[in-house]
């Protein structure tokens, strides 16, 4: 996963610090990159930390089913979107000011919300709604005359019938419905290209949480390419990732106060660029934790910088392989991820990489 490590190095070594108003956190990031993963060399599942493939795989299937409620993920023990659903629930109830992010009240209310989503179907039917996000747009894009467009079905038919076309795309960026979504789509454009017996996928992503999100994004869209290739009788080849705003989350005050000081930023980046071996990233992590303020109670692990430095200290290992069940795609998406995809030869570095996602 050299491509991914190169991306991490660009961000921490050359990135700019900015305050992000939606998540109310500081980030360090860059405004664009490009990575290519050759699926013939192996399945791009992260090896310098453990990424249980079931989790990103279930999210892909959830998208392909066209769902918009977090309950469909929670029922499969996947909680990637639960905080975003809670944030939208607070917005709909006009409670965002009363229950501010990063507060103890928010944490307590979120715990209660998670329990109700899991156990109360009636509550979940409304409180778990994320709006017309991602896969809902793939399967239920509102047409100009009131009907719906099933982009996925159209895509598969067009690849089979007109492989050389340049219209093989899925878009989730519906400008007219962005305000209804819990979160505007991060990966918003997926375009497939067919060359002979090979099929490639290029994905454009407007916003990228580089530590937690990007490893999932790479895995998910590599699986998407594998699924579409199998369904259309083609060979999956290149997954090309075009992230735009790529960032590392720096947490909230008092930890983020370190990054409000330009002298601290310059010193950190100077030390980072001077690292010559993997052990140097571990030493820089120790220096950073000694010089940055401690994270406040309830906001632990919202600063992803120590996790990135730890990951950079690990040597990438051989990529695993993926095997897909012989099931038609539109049938497979209703099964569990473990029924349709098997990963073999996955031997990641295992360490405590449980950072907290910004919502």
PyMOL commands that set and color helices and strands:
alter all, ss='L'
color gray80, all
select helices_A, chain A and resi 2-14+39-41+53-64+71-74+82-92+104-119+121-127+134-140+151-161+175-180+213-232+255-260+262-273+278-291+305-312+329-332+337-340
alter helices_A, ss='H'
color red, helices_A
select strands_A, chain A and resi 16-20+25-30+35-38+141-142+148-149+169-171+187-195+198-209+235-249+321-324+341-344
alter strands_A, ss='S'
color yellow, strands_A
deselect
rebuild
show_as cartoon
